[in-house]
Amino acid sequence: AQSVAQPEDQVNVAEGNPLTVKCTYSVSGNPYLFWYVQYPNRGLQFLLKYITGDNLVKGSYGFEAEFNKSQTSFHLKKPSALVSDSALYFCAVRDPSRGSTLGRLYFGRGTQLTVWP
Amino acid sequence: NAGVTQTPKFQVLKTGQSMTLQCAQDMNHEYMSWYRQDPGMGLRLIHYSVGAGITDQGEVPNGYNVSRSTTEDFPLRLLSAAPSQTSVYFCASSRGQGASEQYFGPGTRLTVT
């Protein structure tokens, strides 16, 4: 079965500190992994993705994520958090070896990031 | 480009009423999908389409119908609204279903009383 887990419902960090939002996945094949961000009363926005190649991928707004196949993780990171980073973050996974139905995108439940001044 | 647009932004229905949530995209994307977002549940896929004339069920399709007569439009129909369908609905599109990221609309907040 395919799934994605975000073990923390909430992450709180001080502005200027590094942040990490955790994501682990379970797919049978080689995954495509995505991070999306949702600001209040808005739709989701794409941040970054891992398809293949370098395990460290860089995305929008200074975010990056590291793919770790042995730990089946894809944690989102930022070296220095901003108050404006406060939002709901979703990890998503797709198994491209499956068909169009089972190979769909699976979302985690989301992690609320709060960055205080 | 307007991207993905959804109407209405807010809607209140009575139990048993029907309605259609509209979704349109101007990016010539093949793949479109409908999700519902509920607190603590993340996003759950309702229906999706891989191209005009082709639709399929997602994770939670009961009580919803879709059709895809054009590349641009992908309406979601609630046949007989129930309080359990109170949710925020998002439409999304992408170039394909593989490595492409999805573009999301602003959402429709639906309340069924």
Interface residues (C-beta under 8 A of the other chain):
Chain A: D9 Y32 F34 Y36 N41 R42 G43 L44 Q45 F46 K49 I51 F90 R94 P96 S100 T101 G103 R104 L105 F107 G108 R109 G110
Chain B: V4 S33 Y35 G40 M41 G42 L43 R44 L45 Y48 V50 D56 Q57 G58 F90 A92 Q97 G98 A99 E101 Q102 Y103 F104 G105 P106 G107
